[in-house]
Amino acid sequence: MAKTVAERQAAYRKGRPVAGENGERRINAWVSTAAFLALGRLARRYGVTQREMIERLVLESDQEIVDALDPDSAAWDAYFTVTQ
């Protein structure tokens, strides 16, 4: 028997965490209209998808912080401690 659309979508999402070089994670969040529109403008400006723009902004911001931290410091350990 053929899978329903919901079953196919569930199977697709289940496989995504292991997709790509380092896996992928789903983010589902509401943002302000201003942030949504700004994301669209930035993505168009740089000729990338909204996903690529979010990834670029997050990774660049993270790298700025990492570059400013001493790897042997408590601040480094605190930054990389996962609390979820």
mmCIF file of the N, C-alpha and C atoms, coordinates in Angstrom:
data_MODEL
# 
_entry.id   MODEL 
# 
loop_
_atom_site.group_PDB 
_atom_site.id 
_atom_site.type_symbol 
_atom_site.label_atom_id 
_atom_site.label_alt_id 
_atom_site.label_comp_id 
_atom_site.label_asym_id 
_atom_site.label_entity_id 
_atom_site.label_seq_id 
_atom_site.pdbx_PDB_ins_code 
_atom_site.Cartn_x 
_atom_site.Cartn_y 
_atom_site.Cartn_z 
_atom_site.occupancy 
_atom_site.B_iso_or_equiv 
_atom_site.pdbx_formal_charge 
_atom_site.auth_seq_id 
_atom_site.auth_comp_id 
_atom_site.auth_asym_id 
_atom_site.auth_atom_id 
_atom_site.pdbx_PDB_model_num 
ATOM 1   N N  . MET A 1 1  ? 0.833  -1.174 0.000  1.00 0.00 ? 1  MET A N  1 
ATOM 2   C CA . MET A 1 1  ? 0.000  0.000  0.000  1.00 0.00 ? 1  MET A CA 1 
ATOM 3   C C  . MET A 1 1  ? 0.888  1.253  0.000  1.00 0.00 ? 1  MET A C  1 
ATOM 4   N N  . ALA A 1 2  ? 0.505  2.249  -0.734 1.00 0.00 ? 2  ALA A N  1 
ATOM 5   C CA . ALA A 1 2  ? 1.280  3.479  -0.849 1.00 0.00 ? 2  ALA A CA 1 
ATOM 6   C C  . ALA A 1 2  ? 1.213  4.285  0.449  1.00 0.00 ? 2  ALA A C  1 
ATOM 7   N N  . LYS A 1 3  ? 2.312  4.988  0.725  1.00 0.00 ? 3  LYS A N  1 
ATOM 8   C CA . LYS A 1 3  ? 2.355  5.841  1.912  1.00 0.00 ? 3  LYS A CA 1 
ATOM 9   C C  . LYS A 1 3  ? 1.537  7.102  1.683  1.00 0.00 ? 3  LYS A C  1 
ATOM 10  N N  . THR A 1 4  ? 0.981  7.615  2.755  1.00 0.00 ? 4  THR A N  1 
ATOM 11  C CA . THR A 1 4  ? 0.271  8.888  2.671  1.00 0.00 ? 4  THR A CA 1 
ATOM 12  C C  . THR A 1 4  ? 1.301  10.009 2.585  1.00 0.00 ? 4  THR A C  1 
ATOM 13  N N  . VAL A 1 5  ? 0.842  11.189 2.257  1.00 0.00 ? 5  VAL A N  1 
ATOM 14  C CA . VAL A 1 5  ? 1.726  12.350 2.202  1.00 0.00 ? 5  VAL A CA 1 
ATOM 15  C C  . VAL A 1 5  ? 2.364  12.573 3.571  1.00 0.00 ? 5  VAL A C  1 
ATOM 16  N N  . ALA A 1 6  ? 1.571  12.457 4.632  1.00 0.00 ? 6  ALA A N  1 
ATOM 17  C CA . ALA A 1 6  ? 2.096  12.663 5.989  1.00 0.00 ? 6  ALA A CA 1 
ATOM 18  C C  . ALA A 1 6  ? 3.158  11.623 6.330  1.00 0.00 ? 6  ALA A C  1 
ATOM 19  N N  . GLU A 1 7  ? 2.965  10.392 5.920  1.00 0.00 ? 7  GLU A N  1 
ATOM 20  C CA . GLU A 1 7  ? 3.952  9.334  6.187  1.00 0.00 ? 7  GLU A CA 1 
ATOM 21  C C  . GLU A 1 7  ? 5.245  9.592  5.424  1.00 0.00 ? 7  GLU A C  1 
ATOM 22  N N  . ARG A 1 8  ? 5.130  10.027 4.174  1.00 0.00 ? 8  ARG A N  1 
ATOM 23  C CA . ARG A 1 8  ? 6.329  10.341 3.389  1.00 0.00 ? 8  ARG A CA 1 
ATOM 24  C C  . ARG A 1 8  ? 7.085  11.518 3.999  1.00 0.00 ? 8  ARG A C  1 
ATOM 25  N N  . GLN A 1 9  ? 6.343  12.546 4.437  1.00 0.00 ? 9  GLN A N  1 
ATOM 26  C CA . GLN A 1 9  ? 6.975  13.713 5.057  1.00 0.00 ? 9  GLN A CA 1 
ATOM 27  C C  . GLN A 1 9  ? 7.666  13.316 6.356  1.00 0.00 ? 9  GLN A C  1 
ATOM 28  N N  . ALA A 1 10 ? 7.033  12.484 7.165  1.00 0.00 ? 10 ALA A N  1 
ATOM 29  C CA . ALA A 1 10 ? 7.634  12.035 8.431  1.00 0.00 ? 10 ALA A CA 1 
ATOM 30  C C  . ALA A 1 10 ? 8.915  11.250 8.161  1.00 0.00 ? 10 ALA A C  1 
ATOM 31  N N  . ALA A 1 11 ? 8.916  10.405 7.158  1.00 0.00 ? 11 ALA A N  1 
ATOM 32  C CA . ALA A 1 11 ? 10.108 9.624  6.814  1.00 0.00 ? 11 ALA A CA 1 
ATOM 33  C C  . ALA A 1 11 ? 11.229 10.547 6.331  1.00 0.00 ? 11 ALA A C  1 
ATOM 34  N N  . TYR A 1 12 ? 10.874 11.543 5.537  1.00 0.00 ? 12 TYR A N  1 
ATOM 35  C CA . TYR A 1 12 ? 11.856 12.514 5.044  1.00 0.00 ? 12 TYR A CA 1 
ATOM 36  C C  . TYR A 1 12 ? 12.496 13.266 6.209  1.00 0.00 ? 12 TYR A C  1 
ATOM 37  N N  . ARG A 1 13 ? 11.666 13.771 7.122  1.00 0.00 ? 13 ARG A N  1 
ATOM 38  C CA . ARG A 1 13 ? 12.190 14.528 8.260  1.00 0.00 ? 13 ARG A CA 1 
ATOM 39  C C  . ARG A 1 13 ? 13.036 13.664 9.177  1.00 0.00 ? 13 ARG A C  1 
ATOM 40  N N  . LYS A 1 14 ? 12.657 12.411 9.326  1.00 0.00 ? 14 LYS A N  1 
ATOM 41  C CA . LYS A 1 14 ? 13.419 11.506 10.186 1.00 0.00 ? 14 LYS A CA 1 
ATOM 42  C C  . LYS A 1 14 ? 14.834 11.303 9.638  1.00 0.00 ? 14 LYS A C  1 
ATOM 43  N N  . GLY A 1 15 ? 14.990 11.272 8.333  1.00 0.00 ? 15 GLY A N  1 
ATOM 44  C CA . GLY A 1 15 ? 16.292 11.060 7.712  1.00 0.00 ? 15 GLY A CA 1 
ATOM 45  C C  . GLY A 1 15 ? 17.159 12.296 7.639  1.00 0.00 ? 15 GLY A C  1 
ATOM 46  N N  . ARG A 1 16 ? 16.583 13.466 7.798  1.00 0.00 ? 16 ARG A N  1 
ATOM 47  C CA . ARG A 1 16 ? 17.342 14.707 7.652  1.00 0.00 ? 16 ARG A CA 1 
ATOM 48  C C  . ARG A 1 16 ? 18.451 14.905 8.676  1.00 0.00 ? 16 ARG A C  1 
ATOM 49  N N  . PRO A 1 17 ? 18.302 14.491 9.941  1.00 0.00 ? 17 PRO A N  1 
ATOM 50  C CA . PRO A 1 17 ? 19.400 14.752 10.880 1.00 0.00 ? 17 PRO A CA 1 
ATOM 51  C C  . PRO A 1 17 ? 20.726 14.117 10.482 1.00 0.00 ? 17 PRO A C  1 
ATOM 52  N N  . VAL A 1 18 ? 20.699 13.169 9.591  1.00 0.00 ? 18 VAL A N  1 
ATOM 53  C CA . VAL A 1 18 ? 21.942 12.532 9.167  1.00 0.00 ? 18 VAL A CA 1 
ATOM 54  C C  . VAL A 1 18 ? 22.321 12.945 7.749  1.00 0.00 ? 18 VAL A C  1 
ATOM 55  N N  . ALA A 1 19 ? 21.643 13.921 7.198  1.00 0.00 ? 19 ALA A N  1 
ATOM 56  C CA . ALA A 1 19 ? 21.947 14.377 5.848  1.00 0.00 ? 19 ALA A CA 1 
ATOM 57  C C  . ALA A 1 19 ? 23.099 15.366 5.880  1.00 0.00 ? 19 ALA A C  1 
ATOM 58  N N  . GLY A 1 20 ? 23.780 15.486 4.773  1.00 0.00 ? 20 GLY A N  1 
ATOM 59  C CA . GLY A 1 20 ? 24.867 16.448 4.669  1.00 0.00 ? 20 GLY A CA 1 
ATOM 60  C C  . GLY A 1 20 ? 26.126 15.977 5.365  1.00 0.00 ? 20 GLY A C  1 
ATOM 61  N N  . GLU A 1 21 ? 27.142 16.847 5.358  1.00 0.00 ? 21 GLU A N  1 
ATOM 62  C CA . GLU A 1 21 ? 28.445 16.502 5.938  1.00 0.00 ? 21 GLU A CA 1 
ATOM 63  C C  . GLU A 1 21 ? 28.376 16.281 7.444  1.00 0.00 ? 21 GLU A C  1 
ATOM 64  N N  . ASN A 1 22 ? 27.644 17.142 8.123  1.00 0.00 ? 22 ASN A N  1 
ATOM 65  C CA . ASN A 1 22 ? 27.616 17.090 9.586  1.00 0.00 ? 22 ASN A CA 1 
ATOM 66  C C  . ASN A 1 22 ? 26.187 16.957 10.100 1.00 0.00 ? 22 ASN A C  1 
ATOM 67  N N  . GLY A 1 23 ? 25.309 16.428 9.275  1.00 0.00 ? 23 GLY A N  1 
ATOM 68  C CA . GLY A 1 23 ? 23.912 16.344 9.668  1.00 0.00 ? 23 GLY A CA 1 
ATOM 69  C C  . GLY A 1 23 ? 23.238 17.696 9.569  1.00 0.00 ? 23 GLY A C  1 
ATOM 70  N N  . GLU A 1 24 ? 21.965 17.707 9.727  1.00 0.00 ? 24 GLU A N  1 
ATOM 71  C CA . GLU A 1 24 ? 21.195 18.938 9.681  1.00 0.00 ? 24 GLU A CA 1 
ATOM 72  C C  . GLU A 1 24 ? 20.173 18.892 10.798 1.00 0.00 ? 24 GLU A C  1 
ATOM 73  N N  . ARG A 1 25 ? 19.792 20.037 11.276 1.00 0.00 ? 25 ARG A N  1 
ATOM 74  C CA . ARG A 1 25 ? 18.790 20.158 12.330 1.00 0.00 ? 25 ARG A CA 1 
ATOM 75  C C  . ARG A 1 25 ? 17.690 21.085 11.846 1.00 0.00 ? 25 ARG A C  1 
ATOM 76  N N  . ARG A 1 26 ? 16.490 20.782 12.254 1.00 0.00 ? 26 ARG A N  1 
ATOM 77  C CA . ARG A 1 26 ? 15.345 21.602 11.872 1.00 0.00 ? 26 ARG A CA 1 
ATOM 78  C C  . ARG A 1 26 ? 15.175 22.732 12.876 1.00 0.00 ? 26 ARG A C  1 
ATOM 79  N N  . ILE A 1 27 ? 14.917 23.933 12.368 1.00 0.00 ? 27 ILE A N  1 
ATOM 80  C CA . ILE A 1 27 ? 14.591 25.090 13.199 1.00 0.00 ? 27 ILE A CA 1 
ATOM 81  C C  . ILE A 1 27 ? 13.194 25.539 12.787 1.00 0.00 ? 27 ILE A C  1 
ATOM 82  N N  . ASN A 1 28 ? 12.338 25.686 13.762 1.00 0.00 ? 28 ASN A N  1 
ATOM 83  C CA . ASN A 1 28 ? 10.983 26.155 13.496 1.00 0.00 ? 28 ASN A CA 1 
ATOM 84  C C  . ASN A 1 28 ? 10.706 27.282 14.474 1.00 0.00 ? 28 ASN A C  1 
ATOM 85  N N  . ALA A 1 29 ? 10.671 28.516 13.998 1.00 0.00 ? 29 ALA A N  1 
ATOM 86  C CA . ALA A 1 29 ? 10.514 29.655 14.894 1.00 0.00 ? 29 ALA A CA 1 
ATOM 87  C C  . ALA A 1 29 ? 9.719  30.766 14.227 1.00 0.00 ? 29 ALA A C  1 
ATOM 88  N N  . TRP A 1 30 ? 8.997  31.487 15.045 1.00 0.00 ? 30 TRP A N  1 
ATOM 89  C CA . TRP A 1 30 ? 8.319  32.689 14.593 1.00 0.00 ? 30 TRP A CA 1 
ATOM 90  C C  . TRP A 1 30 ? 9.263  33.859 14.808 1.00 0.00 ? 30 TRP A C  1 
ATOM 91  N N  . VAL A 1 31 ? 9.320  34.765 13.848 1.00 0.00 ? 31 VAL A N  1 
ATOM 92  C CA . VAL A 1 31 ? 10.133 35.964 13.970 1.00 0.00 ? 31 VAL A CA 1 
ATOM 93  C C  . VAL A 1 31 ? 9.249  37.176 13.679 1.00 0.00 ? 31 VAL A C  1 
ATOM 94  N N  . SER A 1 32 ? 9.733  38.340 14.063 1.00 0.00 ? 32 SER A N  1 
ATOM 95  C CA . SER A 1 32 ? 8.968  39.564 13.793 1.00 0.00 ? 32 SER A CA 1 
ATOM 96  C C  . SER A 1 32 ? 8.881  39.794 12.286 1.00 0.00 ? 32 SER A C  1 
ATOM 97  N N  . THR A 1 33 ? 7.888  40.542 11.893 1.00 0.00 ? 33 THR A N  1 
ATOM 98  C CA . THR A 1 33 ? 7.739  40.883 10.477 1.00 0.00 ? 33 THR A CA 1 
ATOM 99  C C  . THR A 1 33 ? 8.962  41.638 9.977  1.00 0.00 ? 33 THR A C  1 
ATOM 100 N N  . ALA A 1 34 ? 9.497  42.527 10.815 1.00 0.00 ? 34 ALA A N  1 
ATOM 101 C CA . ALA A 1 34 ? 10.687 43.291 10.419 1.00 0.00 ? 34 ALA A CA 1 
ATOM 102 C C  . ALA A 1 34 ? 11.862 42.357 10.133 1.00 0.00 ? 34 ALA A C  1 
ATOM 103 N N  . ALA A 1 35 ? 12.079 41.360 11.007 1.00 0.00 ? 35 ALA A N  1 
ATOM 104 C CA . ALA A 1 35 ? 13.180 40.414 10.799 1.00 0.00 ? 35 ALA A CA 1 
ATOM 105 C C  . ALA A 1 35 ? 12.940 39.571 9.552  1.00 0.00 ? 35 ALA A C  1 
ATOM 106 N N  . PHE A 1 36 ? 11.705 39.161 9.335  1.00 0.00 ? 36 PHE A N  1 
ATOM 107 C CA . PHE A 1 36 ? 11.352 38.356 8.162  1.00 0.00 ? 36 PHE A CA 1 
ATOM 108 C C  . PHE A 1 36 ? 11.637 39.126 6.871  1.00 0.00 ? 36 PHE A C  1 
ATOM 109 N N  . LEU A 1 37 ? 11.204 40.372 6.832  1.00 0.00 ? 37 LEU A N  1 
ATOM 110 C CA . LEU A 1 37 ? 11.425 41.188 5.632  1.00 0.00 ? 37 LEU A CA 1 
ATOM 111 C C  . LEU A 1 37 ? 12.904 41.482 5.423  1.00 0.00 ? 37 LEU A C  1 
ATOM 112 N N  . ALA A 1 38 ? 13.625 41.734 6.525  1.00 0.00 ? 38 ALA A N  1 
ATOM 113 C CA . ALA A 1 38 ? 15.061 41.989 6.429  1.00 0.00 ? 38 ALA A CA 1 
ATOM 114 C C  . ALA A 1 38 ? 15.787 40.758 5.902  1.00 0.00 ? 38 ALA A C  1 
ATOM 115 N N  . LEU A 1 39 ? 15.396 39.578 6.358  1.00 0.00 ? 39 LEU A N  1 
ATOM 116 C CA . LEU A 1 39 ? 16.004 38.339 5.865  1.00 0.00 ? 39 LEU A CA 1 
ATOM 117 C C  . LEU A 1 39 ? 15.800 38.207 4.363  1.00 0.00 ? 39 LEU A C  1 
ATOM 118 N N  . GLY A 1 40 ? 14.609 38.486 3.902  1.00 0.00 ? 40 GLY A N  1 
ATOM 119 C CA . GLY A 1 40 ? 14.338 38.432 2.463  1.00 0.00 ? 40 GLY A CA 1 
ATOM 120 C C  . GLY A 1 40 ? 15.197 39.413 1.684  1.00 0.00 ? 40 GLY A C  1 
ATOM 121 N N  . ARG A 1 41 ? 15.334 40.622 2.207  1.00 0.00 ? 41 ARG A N  1 
ATOM 122 C CA . ARG A 1 41 ? 16.170 41.621 1.525  1.00 0.00 ? 41 ARG A CA 1 
ATOM 123 C C  . ARG A 1 41 ? 17.630 41.198 1.485  1.00 0.00 ? 41 ARG A C  1 
ATOM 124 N N  . LEU A 1 42 ? 18.135 40.716 2.616  1.00 0.00 ? 42 LEU A N  1 
ATOM 125 C CA . LEU A 1 42 ? 19.536 40.277 2.658  1.00 0.00 ? 42 LEU A CA 1 
ATOM 126 C C  . LEU A 1 42 ? 19.791 39.132 1.685  1.00 0.00 ? 42 LEU A C  1 
ATOM 127 N N  . ALA A 1 43 ? 18.895 38.165 1.680  1.00 0.00 ? 43 ALA A N  1 
ATOM 128 C CA . ALA A 1 43 ? 19.066 37.009 0.795  1.00 0.00 ? 43 ALA A CA 1 
ATOM 129 C C  . ALA A 1 43 ? 19.072 37.443 -0.673 1.00 0.00 ? 43 ALA A C  1 
ATOM 130 N N  . ARG A 1 44 ? 18.151 38.335 -1.036 1.00 0.00 ? 44 ARG A N  1 
ATOM 131 C CA . ARG A 1 44 ? 18.125 38.838 -2.416 1.00 0.00 ? 44 ARG A CA 1 
ATOM 132 C C  . ARG A 1 44 ? 19.389 39.620 -2.733 1.00 0.00 ? 44 ARG A C  1 
ATOM 133 N N  . ARG A 1 45 ? 19.826 40.439 -1.798 1.00 0.00 ? 45 ARG A N  1 
ATOM 134 C CA . ARG A 1 45 ? 21.027 41.278 -1.999 1.00 0.00 ? 45 ARG A CA 1 
ATOM 135 C C  . ARG A 1 45 ? 22.255 40.429 -2.305 1.00 0.00 ? 45 ARG A C  1 
ATOM 136 N N  . TYR A 1 46 ? 22.394 39.322 -1.581 1.00 0.00 ? 46 TYR A N  1 
ATOM 137 C CA . TYR A 1 46 ? 23.570 38.463 -1.750 1.00 0.00 ? 46 TYR A CA 1 
ATOM 138 C C  . TYR A 1 46 ? 23.327 37.299 -2.705 1.00 0.00 ? 46 TYR A C  1 
ATOM 139 N N  . GLY A 1 47 ? 22.128 37.206 -3.253 1.00 0.00 ? 47 GLY A N  1 
ATOM 140 C CA . GLY A 1 47 ? 21.828 36.173 -4.241 1.00 0.00 ? 47 GLY A CA 1 
ATOM 141 C C  . GLY A 1 47 ? 21.863 34.762 -3.666 1.00 0.00 ? 47 GLY A C  1 
ATOM 142 N N  . VAL A 1 48 ? 21.380 34.622 -2.436 1.00 0.00 ? 48 VAL A N  1 
ATOM 143 C CA . VAL A 1 48 ? 21.361 33.308 -1.794 1.00 0.00 ? 48 VAL A CA 1 
ATOM 144 C C  . VAL A 1 48 ? 19.954 33.023 -1.279 1.00 0.00 ? 48 VAL A C  1 
ATOM 145 N N  . THR A 1 49 ? 19.723 31.792 -0.863 1.00 0.00 ? 49 THR A N  1 
ATOM 146 C CA . THR A 1 49 ? 18.439 31.451 -0.277 1.00 0.00 ? 49 THR A CA 1 
ATOM 147 C C  . THR A 1 49 ? 18.364 32.009 1.140  1.00 0.00 ? 49 THR A C  1 
ATOM 148 N N  . GLN A 1 50 ? 17.156 32.060 1.679  1.00 0.00 ? 50 GLN A N  1 
ATOM 149 C CA . GLN A 1 50 ? 17.002 32.513 3.056  1.00 0.00 ? 50 GLN A CA 1 
ATOM 150 C C  . GLN A 1 50 ? 17.723 31.568 4.008  1.00 0.00 ? 50 GLN A C  1 
ATOM 151 N N  . ARG A 1 51 ? 17.687 30.283 3.721  1.00 0.00 ? 51 ARG A N  1 
ATOM 152 C CA . ARG A 1 51 ? 18.420 29.323 4.551  1.00 0.00 ? 51 ARG A CA 1 
ATOM 153 C C  . ARG A 1 51 ? 19.910 29.657 4.553  1.00 0.00 ? 51 ARG A C  1 
ATOM 154 N N  . GLU A 1 52 ? 20.476 29.874 3.366  1.00 0.00 ? 52 GLU A N  1 
ATOM 155 C CA . GLU A 1 52 ? 21.905 30.196 3.265  1.00 0.00 ? 52 GLU A CA 1 
ATOM 156 C C  . GLU A 1 52 ? 22.228 31.492 4.007  1.00 0.00 ? 52 GLU A C  1 
ATOM 157 N N  . MET A 1 53 ? 21.332 32.470 3.930  1.00 0.00 ? 53 MET A N  1 
ATOM 158 C CA . MET A 1 53 ? 21.573 33.742 4.609  1.00 0.00 ? 53 MET A CA 1 
ATOM 159 C C  . MET A 1 53 ? 21.567 33.561 6.115  1.00 0.00 ? 53 MET A C  1 
ATOM 160 N N  . ILE A 1 54 ? 20.614 32.802 6.643  1.00 0.00 ? 54 ILE A N  1 
ATOM 161 C CA . ILE A 1 54 ? 20.571 32.537 8.086  1.00 0.00 ? 54 ILE A CA 1 
ATOM 162 C C  . ILE A 1 54 ? 21.848 31.826 8.513  1.00 0.00 ? 54 ILE A C  1 
ATOM 163 N N  . GLU A 1 55 ? 22.243 30.788 7.769  1.00 0.00 ? 55 GLU A N  1 
ATOM 164 C CA . GLU A 1 55 ? 23.459 30.052 8.110  1.00 0.00 ? 55 GLU A CA 1 
ATOM 165 C C  . GLU A 1 55 ? 24.679 30.965 8.094  1.00 0.00 ? 55 GLU A C  1 
ATOM 166 N N  . ARG A 1 56 ? 24.779 31.808 7.095  1.00 0.00 ? 56 ARG A N  1 
ATOM 167 C CA . ARG A 1 56 ? 25.925 32.720 6.979  1.00 0.00 ? 56 ARG A CA 1 
ATOM 168 C C  . ARG A 1 56 ? 25.976 33.680 8.168  1.00 0.00 ? 56 ARG A C  1 
ATOM 169 N N  . LEU A 1 57 ? 24.842 34.286 8.500  1.00 0.00 ? 57 LEU A N  1 
ATOM 170 C CA . LEU A 1 57 ? 24.798 35.240 9.612  1.00 0.00 ? 57 LEU A CA 1 
ATOM 171 C C  . LEU A 1 57 ? 25.148 34.579 10.941 1.00 0.00 ? 57 LEU A C  1 
ATOM 172 N N  . VAL A 1 58 ? 24.598 33.416 11.180 1.00 0.00 ? 58 VAL A N  1 
ATOM 173 C CA . VAL A 1 58 ? 24.858 32.717 12.445 1.00 0.00 ? 58 VAL A CA 1 
ATOM 174 C C  . VAL A 1 58 ? 26.319 32.295 12.536 1.00 0.00 ? 58 VAL A C  1 
ATOM 175 N N  . LEU A 1 59 ? 26.839 31.679 11.477 1.00 0.00 ? 59 LEU A N  1 
ATOM 176 C CA . LEU A 1 59 ? 28.220 31.195 11.514 1.00 0.00 ? 59 LEU A CA 1 
ATOM 177 C C  . LEU A 1 59 ? 29.237 32.325 11.600 1.00 0.00 ? 59 LEU A C  1 
ATOM 178 N N  . GLU A 1 60 ? 28.986 33.441 10.914 1.00 0.00 ? 60 GLU A N  1 
ATOM 179 C CA . GLU A 1 60 ? 29.897 34.576 11.000 1.00 0.00 ? 60 GLU A CA 1 
ATOM 180 C C  . GLU A 1 60 ? 29.900 35.166 12.411 1.00 0.00 ? 60 GLU A C  1 
ATOM 181 N N  . SER A 1 61 ? 28.724 35.294 13.015 1.00 0.00 ? 61 SER A N  1 
ATOM 182 C CA . SER A 1 61 ? 28.637 35.820 14.384 1.00 0.00 ? 61 SER A CA 1 
ATOM 183 C C  . SER A 1 61 ? 29.323 34.890 15.370 1.00 0.00 ? 61 SER A C  1 
ATOM 184 N N  . ASP A 1 62 ? 29.105 33.602 15.208 1.00 0.00 ? 62 ASP A N  1 
ATOM 185 C CA . ASP A 1 62 ? 29.741 32.619 16.083 1.00 0.00 ? 62 ASP A CA 1 
ATOM 186 C C  . ASP A 1 62 ? 31.258 32.677 15.955 1.00 0.00 ? 62 ASP A C  1 
ATOM 187 N N  . GLN A 1 63 ? 31.762 32.796 14.730 1.00 0.00 ? 63 GLN A N  1 
ATOM 188 C CA . GLN A 1 63 ? 33.206 32.832 14.512 1.00 0.00 ? 63 GLN A CA 1 
ATOM 189 C C  . GLN A 1 63 ? 33.836 34.064 15.149 1.00 0.00 ? 63 GLN A C  1 
ATOM 190 N N  . GLU A 1 64 ? 33.143 35.194 15.116 1.00 0.00 ? 64 GLU A N  1 
ATOM 191 C CA . GLU A 1 64 ? 33.650 36.411 15.772 1.00 0.00 ? 64 GLU A CA 1 
ATOM 192 C C  . GLU A 1 64 ? 33.846 36.169 17.264 1.00 0.00 ? 64 GLU A C  1 
ATOM 193 N N  . ILE A 1 65 ? 32.892 35.495 17.892 1.00 0.00 ? 65 ILE A N  1 
ATOM 194 C CA . ILE A 1 65 ? 32.990 35.215 19.325 1.00 0.00 ? 65 ILE A CA 1 
ATOM 195 C C  . ILE A 1 65 ? 34.123 34.238 19.597 1.00 0.00 ? 65 ILE A C  1 
ATOM 196 N N  . VAL A 1 66 ? 34.188 33.155 18.833 1.00 0.00 ? 66 VAL A N  1 
ATOM 197 C CA . VAL A 1 66 ? 35.232 32.143 19.022 1.00 0.00 ? 66 VAL A CA 1 
ATOM 198 C C  . VAL A 1 66 ? 36.617 32.761 18.849 1.00 0.00 ? 66 VAL A C  1 
ATOM 199 N N  . ASP A 1 67 ? 36.775 33.622 17.857 1.00 0.00 ? 67 ASP A N  1 
ATOM 200 C CA . ASP A 1 67 ? 38.068 34.273 17.623 1.00 0.00 ? 67 ASP A CA 1 
ATOM 201 C C  . ASP A 1 67 ? 38.496 35.148 18.802 1.00 0.00 ? 67 ASP A C  1 
ATOM 202 N N  . ALA A 1 68 ? 37.529 35.670 19.548 1.00 0.00 ? 68 ALA A N  1 
ATOM 203 C CA . ALA A 1 68 ? 37.835 36.562 20.665 1.00 0.00 ? 68 ALA A CA 1 
ATOM 204 C C  . ALA A 1 68 ? 38.091 35.811 21.971 1.00 0.00 ? 68 ALA A C  1 
ATOM 205 N N  . LEU A 1 69 ? 37.821 34.511 21.999 1.00 0.00 ? 69 LEU A N  1 
ATOM 206 C CA . LEU A 1 69 ? 37.984 33.736 23.233 1.00 0.00 ? 69 LEU A CA 1 
ATOM 207 C C  . LEU A 1 69 ? 39.319 33.003 23.266 1.00 0.00 ? 69 LEU A C  1 
ATOM 208 N N  . ASP A 1 70 ? 39.867 32.879 24.455 1.00 0.00 ? 70 ASP A N  1 
ATOM 209 C CA . ASP A 1 70 ? 41.069 32.083 24.675 1.00 0.00 ? 70 ASP A CA 1 
ATOM 210 C C  . ASP A 1 70 ? 40.627 30.628 24.866 1.00 0.00 ? 70 ASP A C  1 
ATOM 211 N N  . PRO A 1 71 ? 41.149 29.701 24.056 1.00 0.00 ? 71 PRO A N  1 
ATOM 212 C CA . PRO A 1 71 ? 40.729 28.300 24.160 1.00 0.00 ? 71 PRO A CA 1 
ATOM 213 C C  . PRO A 1 71 ? 40.973 27.663 25.527 1.00 0.00 ? 71 PRO A C  1 
ATOM 214 N N  . ASP A 1 72 ? 41.867 28.230 26.315 1.00 0.00 ? 72 ASP A N  1 
ATOM 215 C CA . ASP A 1 72 ? 42.163 27.675 27.638 1.00 0.00 ? 72 ASP A CA 1 
ATOM 216 C C  . ASP A 1 72 ? 41.396 28.378 28.757 1.00 0.00 ? 72 ASP A C  1 
ATOM 217 N N  . SER A 1 73 ? 40.406 29.199 28.408 1.00 0.00 ? 73 SER A N  1 
ATOM 218 C CA . SER A 1 73 ? 39.700 29.988 29.417 1.00 0.00 ? 73 SER A CA 1 
ATOM 219 C C  . SER A 1 73 ? 38.376 29.354 29.835 1.00 0.00 ? 73 SER A C  1 
ATOM 220 N N  . ALA A 1 74 ? 37.891 29.817 30.970 1.00 0.00 ? 74 ALA A N  1 
ATOM 221 C CA . ALA A 1 74 ? 36.574 29.389 31.454 1.00 0.00 ? 74 ALA A CA 1 
ATOM 222 C C  . ALA A 1 74 ? 35.478 29.913 30.519 1.00 0.00 ? 74 ALA A C  1 
ATOM 223 N N  . ALA A 1 75 ? 35.718 31.086 29.924 1.00 0.00 ? 75 ALA A N  1 
ATOM 224 C CA . ALA A 1 75 ? 34.743 31.660 28.993 1.00 0.00 ? 75 ALA A CA 1 
ATOM 225 C C  . ALA A 1 75 ? 34.564 30.754 27.772 1.00 0.00 ? 75 ALA A C  1 
ATOM 226 N N  . TRP A 1 76 ? 35.662 30.180 27.299 1.00 0.00 ? 76 TRP A N  1 
ATOM 227 C CA . TRP A 1 76 ? 35.608 29.225 26.179 1.00 0.00 ? 76 TRP A CA 1 
ATOM 228 C C  . TRP A 1 76 ? 34.748 28.022 26.570 1.00 0.00 ? 76 TRP A C  1 
ATOM 229 N N  . ASP A 1 77 ? 35.042 27.467 27.736 1.00 0.00 ? 77 ASP A N  1 
ATOM 230 C CA . ASP A 1 77 ? 34.281 26.301 28.207 1.00 0.00 ? 77 ASP A CA 1 
ATOM 231 C C  . ASP A 1 77 ? 32.802 26.632 28.373 1.00 0.00 ? 77 ASP A C  1 
ATOM 232 N N  . ALA A 1 78 ? 32.523 27.799 28.922 1.00 0.00 ? 78 ALA A N  1 
ATOM 233 C CA . ALA A 1 78 ? 31.133 28.208 29.117 1.00 0.00 ? 78 ALA A CA 1 
ATOM 234 C C  . ALA A 1 78 ? 30.423 28.380 27.779 1.00 0.00 ? 78 ALA A C  1 
ATOM 235 N N  . TYR A 1 79 ? 31.115 28.946 26.799 1.00 0.00 ? 79 TYR A N  1 
ATOM 236 C CA . TYR A 1 79 ? 30.500 29.173 25.490 1.00 0.00 ? 79 TYR A CA 1 
ATOM 237 C C  . TYR A 1 79 ? 30.154 27.853 24.808 1.00 0.00 ? 79 TYR A C  1 
ATOM 238 N N  . PHE A 1 80 ? 31.003 26.860 24.969 1.00 0.00 ? 80 PHE A N  1 
ATOM 239 C CA . PHE A 1 80 ? 30.783 25.594 24.281 1.00 0.00 ? 80 PHE A CA 1 
ATOM 240 C C  . PHE A 1 80 ? 30.029 24.558 25.103 1.00 0.00 ? 80 PHE A C  1 
ATOM 241 N N  . THR A 1 81 ? 29.594 24.920 26.308 1.00 0.00 ? 81 THR A N  1 
ATOM 242 C CA . THR A 1 81 ? 28.816 23.998 27.120 1.00 0.00 ? 81 THR A CA 1 
ATOM 243 C C  . THR A 1 81 ? 27.383 23.974 26.641 1.00 0.00 ? 81 THR A C  1 
ATOM 244 N N  . VAL A 1 82 ? 26.896 22.801 26.327 1.00 0.00 ? 82 VAL A N  1 
ATOM 245 C CA . VAL A 1 82 ? 25.501 22.634 25.863 1.00 0.00 ? 82 VAL A CA 1 
ATOM 246 C C  . VAL A 1 82 ? 24.617 22.482 27.090 1.00 0.00 ? 82 VAL A C  1 
ATOM 247 N N  . THR A 1 83 ? 23.580 23.306 27.178 1.00 0.00 ? 83 THR A N  1 
ATOM 248 C CA . THR A 1 83 ? 22.713 23.288 28.350 1.00 0.00 ? 83 THR A CA 1 
ATOM 249 C C  . THR A 1 83 ? 21.307 22.795 28.061 1.00 0.00 ? 83 THR A C  1 
ATOM 250 N N  . GLN A 1 84 ? 21.060 22.282 26.888 1.00 0.00 ? 84 GLN A N  1 
ATOM 251 C CA . GLN A 1 84 ? 19.703 21.842 26.548 1.00 0.00 ? 84 GLN A CA 1 
ATOM 252 C C  . GLN A 1 84 ? 19.442 20.463 27.056 1.00 0.00 ? 84 GLN A C  1 
# 
